[in-house]
């Protein structure tokens, strides 16, 4: 194969391994922080959004490498597992992109560099935290919710610690953290066999998929608790309407896992699982900017469906 074709193939496999449908998760979490900042549209905002949407893919390559033992069982067709994607080259590209993100963050908002470093560190810690039930869900939820503060501080780096710790920001941070903890909980159903073989003691492994599916119902409701606390400050009816629609999607997700806690169908439940997560995050955006949140809610619902359809192999 010619060098140019090898490069194209490598970039394609890197992009596939980055799982683009997940980009909505970090993208919308950080966009909520940008919306909370009240900043006007600018080139600075575009840079922040580019970093947020790209951050998942950069981290996912590291995740795939650290998770090879369980992926050999759960997802034997993934490019890094099959050897099609050169692990060293992929990790090197992620390392370069990481260094670039540090440099950009330092240029625009030095304080946000801390959040970039924490995000990358928690991604590594996440793989090892799966040995302790529930801990991995907490680590993952906090890791993604940090994107909220990254977006906020990238746009408004001079905020005081007191303001950052106020209910105005802690409530959306908590909603995003809980949404992602729940999303991760449901992803463990498809990984139960490989996780058990690799010694990863997730709650799904501990309880077994069928009993764990019962826990899925309260898990689906958890992210809405902070929204209830925020309700008195909602700017109009839009956030309330989006919250109601998001709740229906969350309950539909729990129902799907109740019906299909095991087997190939569990993989396809992921589409609704991801939707439930990012739609709640779009609802959080709507609590600051209602029209933007509503538009992103619709785009997120459609976008997840389209991008997930491009990854229809349950073994990858």
Secondary structure, 3 states (H helix, E strand, C coil): CCHHHHHHHHHHHHHHHCCHHHHHHHHHHHHHHHHHHCCCCCHHHHHHHHHHHHHHHHHHHHHHHHCHHHHHHHCCCCHHHHCCCCHHHHHHHHHHHHHHHHHHHHHHCCCHHHHHHHHHHHHHHHHHHCCCCCHHHHHHHHHHHHHHHHHHHHHCCCCCHHHHCCHHHHHHHHHHHHHHHHHHHHHCCCCHHHHHHCCCCCHHHHHCHHHHHHHHHHHHHHCHHHHHHHHHHCCCCHHHHHHHHHHHHHHHHHHHHHHCCCCHHHHHCHHHHHHHHHHHHHHHHHCCCHHHHHHHHHHHHHHHHHHHHCCCCCCC
